[in-house]
Every structure is written in C-alpha cells, then in structure tokens.
Amino acid sequence: MPPLQIALFLLQVLPGLILDAESLFAKVPKSGTSKKAFVVDAVKRGLSVAAFFGAKDVQPTVVQDQIVVAAGELTDAVVAGFNRANLFGAAAPQA
C-alpha cells in the first residue's frame, strides 16, 4: 500500500483515535497536546507493527516519518472540524 493510500486510510481511523483520546483525557484540563501525542503514538506503533510483520511499503523510516507527519496534520484538521461543529460539546483545546 503506497504512503498516500495509507495516509488516506488514516482519515478513517483518526476520528476514532481522537474520540478515544478525548475519553482518556476527559478530566485533564489543558490536555490537547497529550491527546494529540496519544493519537500520533498510536499511529507510530501501528506503523512499527506493520513494518515488523513485513509490510514493505512502511519499512523505510522516511515513509514512516511522512505518514506520522500526515497523521499529526490530519489530527489537527479533524479536531478543528469537530470543534467548529461543536461535536465535543465545549471546544477541545487546540494543541
């Protein structure tokens, strides 16, 4: 699977990870940075597992780095969209 296709797949996965982070850090004020770190770490771990089990497309470090950067940017965009739509209730803090 090419890196662009993987990054687009993240669009399906990231909202669920973001909601998980929201739940985990619900009682922690000013935790936007920790929430984003949780999501990005989950993506990194997924890439690492995929590479370990032989997914050749994600084995090069440069590819993993590109996907992690894309995941961070997509996370920011999804959170901003959720905030604008008031889907979190009160707006989630921006990291």
C-alpha positions as CSV (number, residue, x, y, z in Angstrom):
1,M,0.0,0.0,0.0
2,P,1.6,3.3,-1.1
3,P,2.2,6.0,1.6
4,L,-0.6,8.3,0.2
5,Q,-3.1,5.4,0.4
6,I,-2.0,4.8,4.0
7,A,-2.4,8.5,4.8
8,L,-5.9,8.5,3.3
9,F,-6.7,5.4,5.3
10,L,-5.8,7.4,8.4
11,L,-8.9,9.6,7.6
12,Q,-11.0,6.6,8.5
13,V,-9.0,5.7,11.7
14,L,-8.1,9.1,13.2
15,P,-11.6,10.2,14.3
16,G,-11.9,7.0,16.5
17,L,-8.5,7.6,18.0
18,I,-9.3,11.2,18.6
19,L,-12.5,10.2,20.4
20,D,-10.5,7.6,22.5
21,A,-8.1,10.4,23.4
22,E,-11.0,12.6,24.4
23,S,-12.3,9.9,26.7
24,L,-8.9,9.1,28.2
25,F,-8.1,12.8,29.0
26,A,-11.7,14.0,29.7
27,K,-10.8,15.0,33.3
28,V,-7.4,16.5,32.4
29,P,-7.5,20.3,31.8
30,K,-5.3,21.7,29.0
31,S,-4.6,18.2,27.7
32,G,-4.7,19.0,23.9
33,T,-1.0,18.3,23.5
34,S,-1.3,14.9,25.3
35,K,-4.4,14.0,23.3
36,K,-2.5,14.6,20.0
37,A,0.5,12.7,21.3
38,F,-1.7,9.8,22.2
39,V,-3.1,9.7,18.6
40,V,0.3,10.1,16.9
41,D,1.8,7.5,19.2
42,A,-0.9,5.0,18.2
43,V,-0.1,5.7,14.5
44,K,3.6,5.2,15.1
45,R,3.0,2.0,16.9
46,G,0.8,0.7,14.1
47,L,3.4,1.5,11.6
48,S,6.0,-0.2,13.6
49,V,3.9,-3.3,13.9
50,A,3.1,-3.3,10.2
51,A,6.8,-2.9,9.3
52,F,7.8,-5.7,11.8
53,F,5.3,-8.1,10.2
54,G,6.7,-7.4,6.7
55,A,4.7,-4.5,5.2
56,K,7.4,-3.4,2.9
57,D,5.7,-0.1,2.0
58,V,6.1,1.2,5.5
59,Q,9.5,-0.3,6.4
60,P,11.6,2.7,5.3
61,T,12.0,5.2,8.2
62,V,11.4,8.1,5.8
63,V,8.0,6.7,4.8
64,Q,7.0,6.2,8.4
65,D,8.1,9.8,9.2
66,Q,6.0,11.1,6.3
67,I,2.9,9.2,7.5
68,V,3.4,10.3,11.1
69,V,3.6,14.0,9.9
70,A,0.5,13.5,7.9
71,A,-1.3,11.9,10.9
72,G,-0.4,14.9,13.0
73,E,-1.7,17.3,10.4
74,L,-4.9,15.3,9.8
75,T,-5.4,15.1,13.6
76,D,-5.2,18.9,13.8
77,A,-7.7,19.2,10.9
78,V,-10.2,16.7,12.3
79,V,-10.1,18.2,15.8
80,A,-10.6,21.7,14.3
81,G,-13.5,20.4,12.3
82,F,-15.0,18.7,15.4
83,N,-14.6,21.9,17.4
84,R,-16.2,24.1,14.7
85,A,-19.1,21.6,14.6
86,N,-19.3,21.6,18.4
87,L,-19.1,17.8,18.4
88,F,-17.0,17.8,21.6
89,G,-19.6,19.9,23.5
90,A,-17.2,22.6,24.7
91,A,-14.4,23.2,22.2
92,A,-11.4,21.0,22.8
93,P,-8.2,22.9,23.5
94,Q,-6.0,23.4,20.5
95,A,-2.5,22.0,20.8
